């Protein structure tokens, strides 16, 4: 009875009993979320989506992060989720490669503007939403992602629906209803990565979760076992779902503590490649023109997701290991400016990227990679990267996440209350009303 067990746990979860380390980790994820949403809200994919939705949007008081206009809660949930994830710079649960906060936080924020929600209540709901997005992802990984499901969207809508249900104070039966309506909307394909269409899955997960929770509040019913049923989410989208990954050690094992924050705006499987190439550039004075070949050896996800040797756009370059290696070696950095159309069309980048090949090494963890470089004169060089920067054993500090926030906020037009927003998020658990939080996230 997985669905029933999850619903009972969420219904009973008390904000006052949330471990302090979980509270802190959840605030870190929220801070990172606002940073990426502030910068991403003016990306052309988000602008186009908003322009398309605006004529059909309802009136309302929901905030669009980084923008002056307001809209209805459903549209705000969609746009804020898309903005947070559009540049692949948001948080990542390493085991599943889910970006959990992008689909979970926006519907909770939209709801907090409609109804009075305290800081502890908000953190509790956000932590639970992240937790069960990742636990459900654990149960179907790695087959789910390998089949082509975009796991951030498919599992994100389920976890987010539970978070919304918690803010609505739904009982266990209605939380199961919420899971049922969320499972009917669980969608998203890996094939869309590198294209604007990716944002539809992530934005749709946030909007769908808000809808699922509000429907459940009105007893909009669903199946008794939306997760583990014969034709439920787990069995339809997974080969051999491990149910204990969802229900085991509830309240003592927290997946939110395994949620990491990226130093680079690209797929997490590429982080180690960038680390290694930056190290290579620093210690070697050999011009990149003298490189004959580069071989990247690592986890199977590196090849599955990032083997894209000749990408045509900056958006697709965010999931290209070849491009990432080339820009790190040529520019000596790998920020947002290195994953643009201009960088892709740099003739030096294109030439070097074509010299990069990928190989799968069984048993190598996602955060690790081996880089073998061969030069034109026959010399070779090797770089081994273990635990890429930002991952479990090398996480970004609170100060580094704040620095990331400031850097991204500077790219957002008219964002003048950066320091106040940072301070507010860190003391969110002291707030009597979360609604005003979003005021500091607008021009």
C-alpha positions as CSV (number, residue, x, y, z in Angstrom):
1,X,0.0,0.0,0.0
2,X,2.6,2.5,-1.1
3,X,0.2,5.3,-2.0
4,X,-1.6,5.0,1.3
5,X,1.6,4.9,3.3
6,X,3.0,8.0,1.7
7,X,-0.3,9.8,2.1
8,X,-0.5,8.9,5.8
9,X,3.1,10.1,6.4
10,X,2.5,13.4,4.6
11,X,-0.8,14.0,6.4
12,X,0.8,13.4,9.8
13,X,4.1,15.3,9.1
14,X,4.5,18.1,11.6
15,X,6.6,21.1,10.7
16,X,7.9,21.2,14.3
17,X,9.4,17.8,14.0
18,X,11.3,18.4,10.8
19,X,15.1,17.9,11.6
20,X,17.1,21.1,11.6
21,X,19.4,19.8,8.9
22,X,16.4,19.1,6.6
23,X,15.1,22.7,7.3
24,X,18.5,24.1,6.3
25,X,18.9,22.0,3.2
26,X,15.4,23.0,2.1
27,X,16.2,26.7,2.5
28,X,19.4,26.1,0.4
29,X,17.3,24.6,-2.4
30,X,14.8,27.5,-2.2
31,X,17.6,30.1,-2.4
32,X,19.1,28.3,-5.4
33,X,15.6,28.1,-7.0
34,X,15.1,31.9,-6.7
35,X,18.5,32.5,-8.2
36,X,17.9,30.5,-11.3
37,X,14.3,31.7,-11.7
38,X,15.3,35.4,-11.5
39,X,17.8,34.9,-14.3
40,X,15.8,32.4,-16.4
41,X,12.5,34.4,-16.5
42,X,13.7,36.5,-19.4
43,X,15.0,33.6,-21.5
44,X,13.3,33.4,-24.9
45,X,11.6,30.1,-24.1
46,X,10.0,31.5,-21.0
47,X,9.1,34.8,-22.7
48,X,7.5,32.9,-25.6
49,X,5.5,30.7,-23.2
50,X,4.2,33.7,-21.3
51,X,3.3,35.6,-24.4
52,X,1.4,32.6,-25.6
53,X,-0.4,32.0,-22.3
54,X,-1.1,35.7,-21.4
55,X,-4.3,36.1,-23.6
56,X,-5.8,33.1,-21.9
57,X,-4.6,33.7,-18.4
58,X,-7.1,34.6,-15.7
59,X,-7.0,37.6,-13.4
60,X,-5.2,37.0,-10.1
61,X,-2.6,38.1,-7.6
62,X,0.1,35.5,-8.3
63,X,3.7,36.8,-8.8
64,X,5.9,36.0,-11.7
65,X,9.4,35.9,-10.3
66,X,11.6,38.6,-11.8
67,X,8.7,40.3,-13.6
68,X,6.4,43.2,-12.8
69,X,3.2,41.7,-14.1
70,X,1.0,39.4,-12.1
71,X,-1.3,36.6,-13.3
72,X,-3.4,33.7,-12.1
73,X,-1.9,31.0,-9.9
74,X,-1.9,28.2,-12.5
75,X,0.0,30.4,-15.0
76,X,2.4,31.6,-12.4
77,X,3.2,28.0,-11.3
78,X,3.9,27.1,-14.9
79,X,6.1,30.1,-15.8
80,X,8.1,30.2,-12.5
81,X,8.9,26.5,-12.8
82,X,10.0,26.9,-16.4
83,X,12.2,29.9,-15.5
84,X,13.9,28.1,-12.7
85,X,14.9,25.1,-14.9
86,X,15.3,26.6,-18.3
87,X,19.1,26.9,-18.1
88,X,19.7,23.6,-16.2
89,X,21.2,25.5,-13.4
90,X,18.8,24.4,-10.7
91,X,19.3,21.8,-7.9
92,X,19.8,18.2,-8.7
93,X,19.2,14.9,-6.8
94,X,22.3,13.0,-8.0
95,X,21.0,9.5,-7.9
96,X,18.0,10.2,-10.1
97,X,19.1,13.5,-11.8
98,X,15.8,15.0,-10.8
99,X,15.7,18.8,-10.5
100,X,13.1,18.7,-7.6
101,X,12.6,22.3,-6.5
102,X,11.6,23.7,-9.9
103,X,8.4,21.7,-10.1
104,X,7.7,21.7,-6.3
105,X,8.3,25.3,-5.2
106,X,6.2,27.3,-7.7
107,X,2.8,25.8,-6.9
108,X,3.5,26.2,-3.2
109,X,4.4,29.9,-3.7
110,X,1.3,30.5,-5.8
111,X,-0.8,29.0,-3.0
112,X,0.9,31.0,-0.3
113,X,-0.2,34.2,-2.1
114,X,-3.8,32.9,-2.0
115,X,-3.9,31.6,1.5
116,X,-2.0,32.5,4.7
117,X,0.9,30.1,5.1
118,X,3.6,30.4,7.8
119,X,7.3,29.9,7.2
120,X,7.5,26.5,9.0
121,X,4.4,25.3,7.1
122,X,5.9,26.3,3.8
123,X,9.3,24.7,4.5
124,X,7.6,21.5,5.7
125,X,5.5,21.3,2.5
126,X,8.5,22.0,0.3
127,X,10.7,19.5,2.0
128,X,8.0,16.8,1.7
129,X,7.5,17.6,-2.0
130,X,11.2,17.4,-2.7
131,X,11.5,14.2,-0.6
132,X,8.8,12.3,-2.4
133,X,9.8,13.5,-5.9
134,X,13.2,11.9,-5.2
135,X,11.9,8.8,-3.4
136,X,9.5,8.0,-6.3
137,X,12.4,8.7,-8.6
138,X,14.6,6.3,-6.7
139,X,12.0,3.5,-7.1
140,X,12.0,3.7,-10.9
141,X,15.7,4.6,-11.5
142,X,17.7,4.1,-13.5
143,X,15.4,2.4,-16.0
144,X,12.8,5.2,-16.0
145,X,15.3,7.8,-17.3
146,X,17.0,5.4,-19.7
147,X,13.6,4.6,-21.3
148,X,13.3,8.3,-22.1
149,X,11.1,9.7,-19.4
150,X,12.1,13.2,-18.3
151,X,12.2,12.3,-14.6
152,X,12.1,15.9,-13.3
153,X,8.6,16.4,-14.8
154,X,7.2,12.9,-14.3
155,X,8.2,12.5,-10.7
156,X,8.1,16.2,-9.9
157,X,4.4,16.5,-10.4
158,X,3.8,13.7,-7.9
159,X,6.0,15.1,-5.2
160,X,4.7,18.6,-5.8
161,X,1.1,17.4,-5.5
162,X,1.9,16.0,-2.1
163,X,3.5,19.4,-1.1
164,X,0.4,21.3,-2.3
165,X,-1.9,18.8,-0.5
166,X,0.1,19.4,2.7
167,X,-0.4,23.2,2.5
168,X,-4.1,22.6,1.9
169,X,-4.2,20.3,5.0
170,X,-5.6,17.4,3.1
171,X,-6.2,14.2,5.0
172,X,-4.6,10.9,3.8
173,X,-7.6,9.9,1.6
174,X,-7.5,13.2,-0.3
175,X,-3.8,13.1,-0.6
176,X,-4.2,9.8,-2.5
177,X,-6.7,11.6,-4.7
178,X,-4.1,14.2,-5.4
179,X,-1.6,11.6,-6.3
180,X,-4.2,10.1,-8.7
181,X,-4.8,13.4,-10.5
182,X,-1.0,14.1,-10.6
183,X,-0.3,10.6,-12.0
184,X,-2.7,11.4,-14.9
185,X,-0.5,14.3,-15.8
186,X,2.9,12.7,-15.3
187,X,4.7,13.3,-18.6
188,X,7.9,14.6,-20.1
189,X,10.5,13.1,-22.5
190,X,14.3,13.2,-22.5
191,X,14.1,13.8,-26.3
192,X,13.1,17.4,-25.5
193,X,16.3,18.2,-23.6
194,X,18.2,20.9,-25.4
195,X,15.0,22.4,-26.8
196,X,12.3,24.8,-25.6
197,X,9.9,21.9,-25.3
198,X,11.7,20.7,-22.2
199,X,10.1,23.6,-20.3
200,X,6.6,22.3,-21.1
201,X,7.2,19.2,-19.0
202,X,8.6,21.1,-16.0
203,X,6.1,23.9,-16.1
204,X,3.3,21.5,-16.7
205,X,4.4,19.5,-13.6
206,X,4.1,22.6,-11.4
207,X,0.8,23.6,-12.8
208,X,-0.6,20.1,-12.8
209,X,0.4,19.6,-9.1
210,X,-1.5,22.7,-8.1
211,X,-4.5,21.5,-10.0
212,X,-4.3,18.0,-8.5
213,X,-4.2,19.4,-5.0
214,X,-7.1,21.8,-5.4
215,X,-9.2,19.1,-7.1
216,X,-8.5,16.7,-4.2
217,X,-9.6,19.4,-1.8
218,X,-13.0,19.1,-3.4
219,X,-13.0,15.3,-3.2
220,X,-12.1,14.8,-6.8
221,X,-11.4,11.1,-6.5
222,X,-8.9,8.8,-8.1
223,X,-7.6,5.2,-7.8
224,X,-6.7,3.7,-4.5
225,X,-3.1,2.9,-5.7
226,X,-2.1,5.5,-8.2
227,X,1.6,4.7,-7.6
228,X,1.8,1.0,-7.1
229,X,-1.3,-0.2,-9.0
230,X,-1.0,-2.7,-11.8
231,X,-1.4,0.1,-14.2
232,X,-0.2,2.8,-11.8
233,X,2.7,5.2,-12.3
234,X,5.5,2.9,-11.0
235,X,4.6,-0.2,-13.1
236,X,3.8,1.7,-16.3
237,X,7.0,3.9,-16.3
238,X,9.4,1.5,-14.5
239,X,10.8,-1.9,-15.3
240,X,11.1,-3.3,-11.8
241,X,10.0,-0.6,-9.3
242,X,11.6,-0.9,-5.9
243,X,8.7,0.1,-3.6
244,X,10.8,0.2,-0.4
245,X,12.7,3.1,-1.9
246,X,9.5,5.1,-1.4
247,X,8.3,3.8,2.0
248,X,11.6,2.7,3.7
249,X,13.0,4.7,6.6
250,X,10.3,7.4,6.4
251,X,11.3,10.3,8.7
252,X,14.8,9.1,9.3
253,X,16.3,9.0,5.7
254,X,15.9,12.3,3.9
255,X,16.6,12.5,0.2
256,X,16.6,16.3,0.4
257,X,20.0,16.0,2.1
258,X,21.3,14.4,-1.1
259,X,20.1,17.3,-3.2
260,X,23.1,19.3,-4.6
261,X,23.5,22.7,-6.3
262,X,25.4,23.3,-9.5
263,X,28.3,25.5,-10.2
264,X,27.7,25.3,-13.9
265,X,24.6,25.8,-16.1
266,X,24.5,22.4,-17.8
267,X,23.5,18.8,-17.2
268,X,24.9,17.5,-13.9
269,X,26.7,14.6,-15.7
270,X,28.9,17.2,-17.4
271,X,30.2,18.9,-14.2
272,X,33.1,16.6,-13.8
273,X,34.1,17.1,-17.5
274,X,34.3,20.9,-16.9
275,X,36.2,20.4,-13.6
276,X,38.8,18.2,-15.3
277,X,39.2,20.5,-18.4
278,X,39.6,23.6,-16.2
279,X,42.3,21.7,-14.2
280,X,44.0,20.6,-17.4
281,X,44.0,24.2,-18.8
282,X,45.5,25.5,-15.5
283,X,48.3,23.1,-15.3
284,X,49.1,22.9,-19.1
285,X,50.4,25.7,-21.2
286,X,49.9,23.8,-24.5
287,X,47.7,25.7,-27.0
288,X,44.4,23.9,-27.6
289,X,45.2,23.9,-31.3
290,X,47.8,21.2,-30.6
291,X,45.3,18.8,-29.1
292,X,44.7,15.8,-31.4
293,X,41.9,14.1,-29.4
294,X,40.1,14.1,-26.1
295,X,38.5,11.0,-24.6
296,X,35.9,11.3,-21.8
297,X,35.3,8.1,-19.8
298,X,32.5,7.9,-17.3
299,X,29.0,6.9,-16.2
300,X,26.6,5.7,-18.8
301,X,24.4,8.8,-18.3
302,X,27.3,10.9,-19.7
303,X,26.9,9.1,-23.0
304,X,23.1,8.7,-22.9
305,X,22.4,12.4,-22.2
306,X,25.5,14.4,-23.3
307,X,27.0,12.7,-26.4
308,X,26.2,15.5,-28.7
309,X,29.3,16.4,-30.8
310,X,28.0,19.1,-33.1
311,X,25.2,21.0,-31.4
312,X,23.5,23.9,-33.4
313,X,22.3,26.1,-30.5
314,X,23.4,27.3,-27.1
315,X,20.3,25.7,-25.6
316,X,21.4,22.3,-26.8
317,X,25.0,22.9,-25.8
318,X,23.9,22.7,-22.2
319,X,23.6,18.9,-22.7
320,X,26.7,18.5,-24.8
321,X,29.9,17.1,-23.1
322,X,31.9,17.9,-26.2
323,X,30.9,21.6,-26.1
324,X,31.5,21.8,-22.4
325,X,35.0,20.4,-22.7
326,X,35.8,22.7,-25.5
327,X,34.6,26.0,-23.8
328,X,36.3,25.1,-20.6
329,X,39.6,24.5,-22.3
330,X,39.3,27.6,-24.6
331,X,37.7,30.2,-22.3
332,X,38.8,28.9,-19.0
333,X,35.3,29.2,-17.6
334,X,31.9,27.6,-18.0
335,X,29.2,30.0,-17.1
336,X,26.0,31.1,-18.9
337,X,27.9,33.0,-21.5
338,X,29.7,29.8,-22.5
339,X,26.5,28.1,-23.4
340,X,25.1,30.5,-25.9
341,X,24.6,30.5,-29.7
342,X,27.7,32.8,-29.9
343,X,29.9,30.2,-28.1
344,X,28.5,27.4,-30.2
345,X,29.4,29.3,-33.3
346,X,32.9,30.1,-32.3
347,X,35.0,28.2,-34.8
348,X,37.6,27.3,-32.2
349,X,34.9,25.7,-30.0
350,X,33.5,23.8,-32.9
351,X,36.9,22.5,-34.0
352,X,37.9,21.3,-30.6
353,X,34.4,19.8,-29.8
354,X,34.7,17.5,-32.8
355,X,37.9,16.0,-31.3
356,X,36.0,14.9,-28.2
357,X,34.7,11.3,-27.9
358,X,32.9,9.5,-25.0
359,X,33.2,6.1,-23.5
360,X,31.2,4.3,-20.8
361,X,33.0,2.7,-17.9
362,X,30.8,0.4,-15.8
363,X,30.8,1.3,-12.1
364,X,32.0,4.8,-12.4
365,X,29.8,7.2,-10.3
366,X,28.0,10.1,-12.0
367,X,30.2,12.8,-10.4
368,X,33.4,11.2,-11.7
369,X,35.2,11.2,-15.1
370,X,38.6,10.3,-16.7
371,X,39.9,12.6,-19.4
372,X,42.6,11.4,-21.7
373,X,44.2,14.0,-24.0
374,X,46.5,13.2,-26.9
375,X,48.5,15.9,-28.5
376,X,49.6,16.3,-32.1
377,X,53.2,15.3,-31.3
378,X,52.0,12.0,-29.7
379,X,52.3,13.1,-26.0
380,X,49.4,12.1,-23.7
381,X,48.0,13.6,-20.5
382,X,45.4,12.2,-18.1
383,X,43.0,13.9,-15.6
384,X,41.0,12.0,-13.1
385,X,38.0,13.8,-11.5
386,X,36.4,12.3,-8.4
387,X,33.3,14.0,-6.9
388,X,32.8,17.0,-9.2
389,X,32.5,20.4,-7.6
390,X,29.0,20.8,-6.2
391,X,28.3,17.1,-5.7
392,X,27.9,15.1,-2.5
393,X,31.5,15.2,-1.3
394,X,32.2,18.7,-2.6
395,X,29.0,20.6,-2.1
396,X,28.7,24.4,-2.6
397,X,28.8,26.2,0.7
398,X,26.0,28.5,1.8
399,X,28.3,31.4,0.9
400,X,28.9,30.0,-2.6
401,X,25.1,29.6,-3.1
402,X,24.7,33.2,-2.0
403,X,27.4,34.3,-4.5
404,X,25.7,32.3,-7.3
405,X,22.4,34.1,-6.3
406,X,24.0,37.5,-6.5
407,X,25.7,36.7,-9.9
408,X,22.4,35.5,-11.4
409,X,20.4,38.3,-9.9
410,X,22.7,40.9,-11.5
411,X,21.6,39.5,-14.9
412,X,18.0,40.1,-14.1
413,X,16.6,43.5,-15.1
414,X,15.8,45.9,-12.2
415,X,16.4,43.3,-9.4
416,X,17.4,45.7,-6.6
417,X,16.4,43.7,-3.4
418,X,18.8,40.9,-3.7
419,X,20.3,41.1,-0.2
420,X,16.9,41.4,1.4
421,X,15.6,38.3,-0.5
422,X,18.6,36.3,0.6
423,X,18.1,37.3,4.2
424,X,14.4,36.5,4.1
425,X,14.9,33.0,2.7
426,X,17.4,32.2,5.4
427,X,15.0,33.2,8.1
428,X,11.9,31.8,6.4
429,X,11.2,29.5,9.3
430,X,10.6,32.5,11.5
431,X,8.0,34.1,9.3
432,X,4.3,34.3,10.2
433,X,3.3,34.8,6.6
434,X,5.2,33.6,3.5
435,X,3.1,35.7,1.0
436,X,5.3,38.8,1.2
437,X,8.4,36.7,0.3
438,X,7.8,37.2,-3.4
439,X,7.7,41.0,-3.2
440,X,11.4,41.1,-3.1
441,X,11.7,38.8,-6.2
442,X,10.1,41.4,-8.5
443,X,11.5,44.5,-10.2
